[in-house]
């Protein structure tokens, strides 16, 4: 019995608790609903207040516009009233004058005739003067307006003339450019500096053009990645570099290839480079004696003196085989720069000798400068047909294409000195 009673009490308690929770939930829901309704009302009131404010501002702007229009109408009415009053005043003055004149004529026409005549004369003179002054003023105003109009027209015509001249100049310039472009079908000549060959230090590469306003390009390894080459590009890689030039009218030179061999070590020391000759390596001076860049090479020296000067430097006068191997390079070219003669590459078509190395393109693969042209060079080799005569090689400043690496003469006696003959040393 007690257990049943306790069970009933527990059930009753749980039922009351559930009802209480449900009641609290319902109250909370109603409270949230009220808050939502209040919020909606507040939003509605805000919107209505905003609309009323906008309506008030709109009405204020409309009122301002109406006030402005009323002021304009009032000013216009005042102006018309002033004009009308002035016209009425003039009419009254004229009517008064007429009445006075009639009265005067009726009272004493004889006595006042002269006076009226004089008065009329004065009035007429004043009126005429006033009208004349008004006409002059109007004429001056019209003249000023016409002058301003003429000035404006002149400025407009000047502007149009300037624009037309600029247009015609542009057309003429384009016509000239088109004419030049049509007549100039010759591509420019490009050359890369320093030229192809073996180098022992990193170089700064640049492409030059023989025309003004010319663009130059190079591509390393292939022709797929051209880049501007008017400024020096650092380079230190064995391989090929391709280059070309484009002139101001669009003519392009063909891609050219320059091969480079960046060596790691120079065993020959300053201003001398190794050359393979007959299975051995010979160090050949890079420049004509005294083997100094940008210095005048030595001439007026006999073959005997040349051999002695080389011995004093710890070297020997180059033989014809050593000399030609250094000039022809690894590809056995006819000239130090290639197989075809090019007048501007070396000093072969001028009137005097140049400083050593000034012709930058006149460089053999191994690194020797001025082996074609500039000065004939003594060798230690004698002529097979004339054993008492020594060979000179390479040509001078005026020998043109007769300055090949294989070019030699034997009609030089060893004790004689010549203004066009120098030498270089080997080791």
C-alpha positions in Angstrom: 0.0 0.0 0.0 2.7 2.4 0.9 4.6 1.6 -2.3 1.5 2.3 -4.4 0.9 5.6 -2.5 4.5 6.7 -3.1 4.2 5.8 -6.8 1.1 7.8 -7.1 2.7 10.8 -5.5 5.7 10.6 -7.8 3.5 10.5 -10.9 1.5 13.4 -9.7 4.7 15.4 -9.1 6.0 14.6 -12.5 2.7 15.6 -14.2 2.7 18.9 -12.4 6.3 19.6 -13.4 5.5 18.9 -17.0 2.5 21.2 -17.0 4.7 23.9 -15.4 7.4 23.5 -18.1 4.8 23.6 -20.8 3.3 26.7 -19.3 6.7 28.4 -19.2 7.4 27.4 -22.8 4.1 28.8 -23.9 4.8 32.1 -22.0 8.2 32.4 -23.6 6.8 31.8 -27.0 4.1 34.5 -26.4 6.8 36.8 -25.2 8.9 36.3 -28.3 5.8 36.8 -30.4 5.1 40.1 -28.7 8.7 41.2 -29.2 8.5 40.3 -32.9 5.3 42.2 -33.3 6.8 45.2 -31.4 9.9 45.1 -33.6 7.7 45.0 -36.8 5.8 48.0 -35.5 9.0 49.9 -34.8 10.3 49.1 -38.3 7.0 50.3 -39.7 7.1 53.5 -37.7 10.7 54.1 -38.8 9.8 53.7 -42.4 6.8 56.0 -42.0 9.0 58.6 -40.3 11.6 58.3 -43.1 8.9 58.7 -45.7 7.5 61.7 -43.9 11.0 63.2 -43.7 11.6 62.6 -47.4 8.1 64.1 -48.2 9.0 67.1 -46.1 12.3 67.6 -47.8 10.6 67.2 -51.2 7.9 69.7 -50.3 10.7 72.1 -49.0 12.5 71.8 -52.3 9.3 72.4 -54.2 8.5 75.4 -52.0 12.0 76.7 -52.6 11.5 76.3 -56.4 8.1 78.0 -56.2 9.6 80.9 -54.2 12.3 81.3 -56.8 9.7 81.3 -59.6 7.6 83.9 -57.7 10.7 86.1 -57.2 11.4 85.8 -60.9 7.8 86.7 -61.8 7.8 89.6 -59.3 11.1 90.9 -60.8 9.6 90.6 -64.3 6.4 92.3 -63.2 8.4 95.1 -61.5 10.5 95.6 -64.7 7.3 95.8 -66.8 5.7 98.2 -64.4 8.8 100.4 -64.4 8.8 100.4 -68.2 5.1 101.2 -68.3 5.5 104.0 -65.7 8.3 105.5 -67.7 6.2 105.3 -70.9 3.2 106.9 -69.1 5.5 109.6 -67.7 6.8 110.4 -71.2 3.2 110.5 -72.5 2.2 112.9 -69.7 5.1 115.1 -70.3 4.3 115.3 -74.0 0.6 115.9 -73.2 1.6 118.7 -70.8 3.8 120.2 -73.3 1.1 120.2 -75.9 -1.4 121.8 -73.5 1.0 124.5 -72.5 1.7 125.2 -76.2 -2.0 125.5 -77.0 -2.6 127.8 -74.0 0.3 130.0 -74.9 -0.9 130.2 -78.5 -4.4 131.1 -77.4 -3.3 133.7 -74.8 -0.7 135.7 -76.8 0.1 134.1 -80.1 1.9 137.2 -81.4 3.9 137.9 -78.3 5.0 134.3 -77.7 5.6 133.3 -81.3 9.3 134.2 -81.3 9.7 132.6 -77.9 8.0 129.4 -79.0 10.1 129.4 -82.1 13.3 129.8 -80.0 12.0 127.1 -77.5 11.2 124.8 -80.4 14.6 125.3 -81.8 16.3 124.5 -78.5 14.1 121.4 -77.9 14.7 120.2 -81.4 18.4 120.7 -81.0 18.5 118.8 -77.7 16.3 116.0 -79.1 18.4 115.7 -82.2 21.6 115.7 -80.1 20.1 113.0 -77.8 19.0 110.9 -80.7 22.4 111.3 -82.4 24.2 110.4 -79.2 22.0 107.3 -78.9 22.6 106.3 -82.5 26.4 106.8 -82.0 26.2 104.6 -78.9 24.3 101.9 -80.8 26.7 102.2 -83.7 29.6 101.8 -81.4 28.0 98.8 -79.7 27.3 97.2 -83.1 30.9 97.9 -84.2 32.3 96.3 -81.0 30.0 93.3 -81.5 31.1 93.0 -85.1 34.8 93.3 -84.1 34.4 90.6 -81.4 32.6 88.4 -84.0 35.4 88.9 -86.5 38.0 88.2 -83.9 36.2 85.0 -82.9 35.9 84.0 -86.5 39.6 84.7 -87.1 40.6 82.6 -84.0 38.3 79.8 -85.2 39.8 80.0 -88.7 43.4 80.0 -87.2 42.5 77.0 -85.1 41.1 75.2 -88.1 44.1 76.1 -90.2 46.4 74.8 -87.5 44.5 71.6 -87.2 44.5 71.2 -91.0 48.2 71.9 -91.2 48.9 69.3 -88.5 46.7 66.8 -90.4 48.5 67.6 -93.7 51.9 67.3 -92.0 50.9 64.0 -90.5 49.7 62.8 -93.9 52.9 64.0 -95.6 55.0 62.4 -92.9 53.1 59.1 -93.4 53.5 59.4 -97.1 57.2 60.0 -96.8 57.6 57.1 -94.4 55.5 54.9 -96.8 57.7 56.1 -99.7 60.9 55.3 -97.7 59.5 52.0 -96.7 58.6 51.2 -100.3 62.0 52.3 -101.6 64.1 50.8 -98.8 63.9 47.0 -99.0 67.5 46.4 -97.9 67.7 44.9 -94.4 70.2 46.3 -91.9 73.5 44.6 -91.0 73.8 43.3 -87.5 77.0 42.3 -85.7 77.4 40.9 -82.2 80.1 42.1 -79.8 82.4 40.7 -78.7 82.5 38.4 -81.7 82.3 34.6 -81.6 85.2 32.8 -80.2 86.9 31.4 -77.0 86.9 33.6 -73.9 88.3 33.0 -70.4 86.2 35.5 -68.5 82.5 36.4 -68.5 81.6 38.8 -71.3 79.1 41.6 -71.8 77.3 40.9 -75.0 75.6 43.5 -77.3 74.3 43.6 -80.8 75.1 46.6 -83.0 73.4 47.8 -86.2 74.8 49.8 -89.2 71.7 52.0 -89.4 70.3 54.8 -87.3 67.1 54.1 -85.2 67.7 50.4 -85.5 66.5 47.7 -83.0 68.6 44.7 -82.2 67.7 41.4 -80.6 69.5 38.2 -79.5 68.3 34.8 -78.4 70.5 32.4 -76.4 70.6 28.7 -77.5 67.9 29.0 -80.2 65.7 31.6 -82.0 62.7 31.1 -79.8 63.4 33.6 -77.0 64.5 36.9 -78.5 65.4 39.8 -76.2 66.4 43.4 -76.8 70.2 43.6 -77.3 70.8 47.4 -77.5 72.2 47.2 -73.9 74.9 44.9 -72.7 73.8 41.4 -71.6 76.0 39.4 -69.2 77.1 36.0 -70.7 79.2 33.2 -69.5 78.1 30.0 -71.3 79.5 27.7 -74.0 77.0 27.5 -76.9 75.3 29.4 -79.7 73.8 32.9 -79.6 71.5 34.0 -82.4 70.9 37.6 -83.3 69.3 40.0 -85.8 68.5 43.7 -86.4 65.4 45.6 -87.5 65.5 49.1 -89.1 63.1 52.0 -88.7 61.0 50.9 -91.7 60.6 47.3 -90.6 63.3 45.5 -92.7 64.8 42.7 -90.7 68.1 40.9 -91.1 68.2 37.2 -91.1 69.0 35.3 -87.9 72.8 34.9 -87.5 74.6 32.5 -85.2 77.7 33.2 -83.1 79.3 30.3 -81.2 81.1 30.9 -77.9 83.5 28.7 -75.9 83.9 29.9 -72.3 87.1 28.3 -71.2 88.0 27.9 -67.5 91.8 28.6 -67.4 94.3 30.5 -69.6 97.7 29.0 -69.3 99.4 31.7 -71.3 99.2 34.7 -68.9 98.3 38.3 -69.7 97.3 39.2 -73.3 98.2 35.8 -74.8 96.1 32.7 -75.5 96.8 29.1 -76.3 96.6 27.9 -80.0 96.9 24.2 -81.0 99.6 23.9 -83.7 100.7 20.6 -85.1 99.8 18.6 -82.0 101.3 21.1 -79.5 100.0 24.2 -77.8 101.5 27.6 -78.6 100.8 30.8 -76.7 100.3 33.6 -79.2 100.1 37.3 -78.3 96.7 38.7 -78.6 98.0 42.0 -80.1 100.8 43.2 -82.4 103.9 44.1 -80.5 104.2 45.6 -77.8 101.1 43.4 -77.2 99.1 46.2 -75.4 95.5 47.0 -76.3 94.7 50.5 -77.5 98.4 51.3 -78.1 100.1 52.0 -81.5 101.7 48.8 -82.7 105.4 48.9 -83.5 106.5 49.3 -87.2 109.7 50.4 -88.8 111.4 47.4 -87.3 113.5 44.8 -89.1 113.0 41.0 -88.9 116.2 40.7 -86.9 115.1 43.4 -84.4 111.7 41.7 -84.1 113.2 38.4 -83.3 115.5 40.1 -80.7 112.6 41.9 -79.0 110.6 38.7 -78.7 113.6 36.9 -77.2 114.0 39.7 -74.6 110.3 39.1 -73.7 111.1 35.4 -73.1 109.3 34.5 -76.3 110.1 33.9 -80.0 109.0 35.5 -83.3 106.0 33.5 -84.5 106.5 31.1 -87.4 104.2 31.2 -90.4 102.5 28.0 -89.3 101.9 29.4 -85.8 100.7 32.7 -87.2 98.3 31.2 -89.7 96.9 28.7 -87.1 96.1 31.6 -84.7 94.5 33.6 -87.5 92.4 30.8 -89.1 90.8 29.6 -85.8 89.3 26.2 -85.1 87.1 26.3 -88.3 90.1 27.1 -90.6 88.5 30.3 -91.9 90.1 32.4 -94.7 89.8 35.5 -92.5 89.9 35.7 -88.7 86.2 36.4 -88.7 84.9 34.1 -91.4 85.4 32.9 -95.0 84.0 36.0 -96.8 85.8 39.4 -96.9 84.0 42.2 -95.0 85.5 45.6 -95.4 84.5 47.0 -92.0 85.6 44.1 -89.9 89.3 44.8 -89.9 91.5 47.8 -90.8 92.1 46.9 -94.5 90.7 49.9 -96.4 92.1 53.0 -94.8 95.1 55.3 -95.0 97.0 54.5 -91.8 97.5 52.0 -89.0 95.1 51.9 -86.0 95.6 51.3 -82.4 95.7 47.6 -81.4 92.3 46.1 -80.8 90.3 49.1 -82.0 88.6 47.0 -84.6 86.7 44.8 -82.1 85.3 42.5 -84.8 88.8 41.7 -86.2 89.4 38.9 -83.7 90.2 35.3 -84.4 88.5 32.4 -82.6 91.5 31.9 -80.3 91.5 35.6 -79.3 94.1 37.3 -81.5 93.3 40.8 -82.9 94.3 42.6 -86.1 95.7 39.5 -87.9 94.0 40.7 -91.1 95.2 44.2 -92.1 96.6 47.0 -89.9 100.3 45.9 -90.3 102.0 43.1 -92.2 103.7 41.0 -89.6 107.2 39.5 -89.7 107.5 35.7 -89.2 110.5 33.5 -88.4 109.9 31.5 -91.6 111.9 32.0 -94.8 110.6 31.6 -98.3 111.1 28.1 -99.8 112.1 29.7 -103.1 114.2 32.5 -101.5 115.9 31.2 -98.4 117.5 34.6 -97.6 114.1 36.3 -97.4 111.6 36.1 -94.6 107.8 35.8 -95.0 105.4 38.5 -93.7 101.7 37.7 -93.3 98.2 39.1 -93.0 98.2 42.3 -95.1 98.2 46.0 -94.1 95.8 48.8 -93.7 95.3 49.3 -97.5 95.4 45.7 -98.8 91.5 45.2 -98.8 90.6 41.6 -99.5 94.3 40.7 -100.1 94.6 40.3 -96.3 93.6 36.7 -95.8 95.1 34.5 -93.1 97.0 32.7 -95.8 98.3 35.9 -97.4 102.1 36.2 -97.3 105.0 37.9 -99.0 108.7 37.0 -99.2 110.3 40.0 -100.8 111.3 41.5 -97.4 115.0 41.4 -96.4 115.6 40.7 -92.7 117.7 43.8 -92.1 115.2 46.2 -93.7 112.6 48.3 -91.9 109.2 49.2 -93.4 106.4 51.6 -92.3 103.8 48.9 -93.0 105.4 45.9 -91.2 105.2 45.0 -87.6 105.2 41.6 -85.7 103.8 39.6 -82.8 105.5 37.0 -80.5 104.7 33.4 -79.6 105.8 31.1 -76.8 
